[in-house]
Amino acid sequence: MDDFLTYLDKNLSKVTFNDDTDNYVESLSSIGNLIVEARNSSNITQKELSEITKIQQSTISKIESGTYNLSLKMLQRIADGLGKRIVIKFE
């Protein structure tokens, strides 16, 4: 057991964690902005999108403002409601 604890101490001391909170918030805002753009280009109000997707209008508002942590499933419902598809890229 001492060997295992020594191993953990040695290897975990090399682990660092980055506080990516700013990037996370920026990502949520970017997704929200994309939804607003798609919704506006389709001439759909938040209320109409809410009715199509069965997502509360207040939740759509929070998503669009970047203050709601939406799931991929919810994002797919929004994309479907807007007649769009989701494309994810890692760069």
Secondary structure by P-SEA (a helix, b strand, c coil): caaaaaaaaaaaaabbbbcaaaaaaaaaaaaaaaaaaaaaaacccaaaaaaaacccaaaaaaaaaccccccaaaaaaaaaaacbbbbbbcc
